[in-house]
Amino acid sequence: GIVGLPFAVKEAGFCAGIFLVLLCALLTEKSLRLLVETAKHAHVPSYETVAEAAFGRVGFLFVAINMFIMAYGAMLSYLM
């Protein structure tokens, strides 16, 4: 996450670290645009239903369960 970026840039070197951070930003932006375009094309309103349109019920369950685990883990980290 954001807390580990200074260490990652230090380990990669300044120029390579900045390049890699920018590359990750560009790839993230591209993947989000692809997700939005796919959702528009499939006429679905949410991330889970995009997964369901692409992979069926298994895709929906996989995404829904992983989103729950991520939210639950975040909640636990704040409680500890």
Buried (B, 14 or more C-beta within 10 A) or exposed (E): EEEEEEEEBEEBEEEEBEEBBEEEEEEEEEEEEEEEEEBEEEEBEEBBBBBBBEEEEEBBBBBBEEEEEEEEEEEEEEEE
